[in-house]
Amino acid sequence: MASDEERRAVMREIADRLRTRGIMLTGRETAEELDDLFTAVERFEAAVESHGGDLMVDDLRSTMPDDPNFVVPQRKPSEPARDYTFRIQQAASRLRRHRAHSG
């Protein structure tokens, strides 16, 4: 079983990875919420890549993504982590049915 310090270190690493992707965090997310959110973002990104999207261009910080559908949804102010995770899951599901724009 991991120590509290090990768990905190893992939480910090996951939070850092999410922030690097432009995901807004409040700092009040639980370990489970961070894990679920990270998993949802990774699945969304995998769906983008499977459609030929470029995660370097189709990014939350991009002003001109190749396809706006390839950008993970922005978290709403004061949106609970679970609701945000669900919206990302829904976006990934829609993406599976989406046709990429030809450019």
C-alpha positions in Angstrom: 0.0 0.0 0.0 1.3 3.4 -0.9 2.1 5.9 1.7 0.3 9.2 2.0 3.4 11.0 0.6 3.5 8.6 -2.4 -0.2 9.2 -3.1 0.3 13.0 -2.9 3.2 12.8 -5.2 1.1 10.8 -7.7 -1.7 13.3 -7.4 0.8 16.2 -8.1 2.1 14.4 -11.1 -1.3 13.8 -12.6 -2.3 17.4 -11.8 0.8 18.7 -13.5 0.1 16.6 -16.6 -3.4 17.9 -16.8 -2.3 21.5 -16.4 0.4 21.0 -19.1 -2.5 20.1 -21.4 -4.3 23.3 -20.5 -6.8 21.7 -18.2 -7.9 24.1 -15.4 -7.8 22.6 -11.9 -9.2 24.1 -8.7 -6.8 22.2 -6.3 -9.9 20.8 -4.6 -10.1 17.7 -6.8 -9.9 14.4 -5.0 -7.4 11.7 -6.1 -10.2 9.7 -7.7 -11.5 12.8 -9.6 -8.0 13.6 -10.9 -7.5 10.0 -12.0 -10.9 10.0 -13.7 -10.3 13.3 -15.4 -6.8 12.2 -16.6 -8.2 9.0 -18.0 -11.0 10.9 -19.8 -8.5 13.4 -21.3 -6.2 10.5 -22.4 -9.1 8.7 -24.1 -10.2 12.0 -25.8 -6.7 12.5 -27.1 -6.6 8.9 -28.4 -9.8 9.5 -30.3 -8.3 12.7 -31.7 -5.2 10.9 -32.9 -7.3 8.0 -34.4 -9.0 10.6 -36.5 -5.7 12.1 -37.7 -5.7 15.0 -35.3 -2.5 16.7 -34.1 -2.5 17.2 -30.4 0.2 20.0 -30.8 -2.3 22.0 -32.9 -5.6 20.9 -31.5 -4.9 22.1 -28.0 -6.8 24.2 -25.5 -4.3 27.0 -25.9 -4.4 27.0 -29.7 -6.0 30.0 -31.4 -6.3 28.1 -34.7 -6.9 24.3 -34.2 -7.2 22.2 -37.3 -10.6 21.1 -36.1 -12.4 22.6 -33.1 -13.9 19.2 -32.4 -10.4 17.9 -31.7 -9.9 20.3 -28.8 -10.8 19.0 -25.4 -13.7 20.9 -23.9 -12.8 23.9 -21.7 -13.7 23.6 -18.1 -16.4 26.0 -17.0 -15.8 28.2 -14.0 -16.8 26.4 -10.8 -17.7 23.2 -12.8 -17.4 20.1 -10.6 -14.6 17.8 -11.7 -17.1 14.9 -12.2 -19.3 17.0 -14.5 -16.2 18.2 -16.5 -15.0 14.6 -16.8 -18.4 13.5 -18.1 -18.4 16.3 -20.7 -15.0 15.2 -21.9 -16.3 11.6 -22.1 -19.3 12.8 -24.2 -17.0 14.8 -26.5 -14.8 11.7 -27.0 -17.9 9.7 -27.8 -19.1 12.3 -30.4 -15.6 12.3 -31.9 -15.9 8.6 -32.7 -18.7 9.6 -35.0 -17.1 12.8 -36.3 -15.5 13.1 -39.8 -12.4 15.2 -39.8 -12.3 18.3 -42.0 -10.1 17.9 -45.0 -7.6 20.6 -45.2 
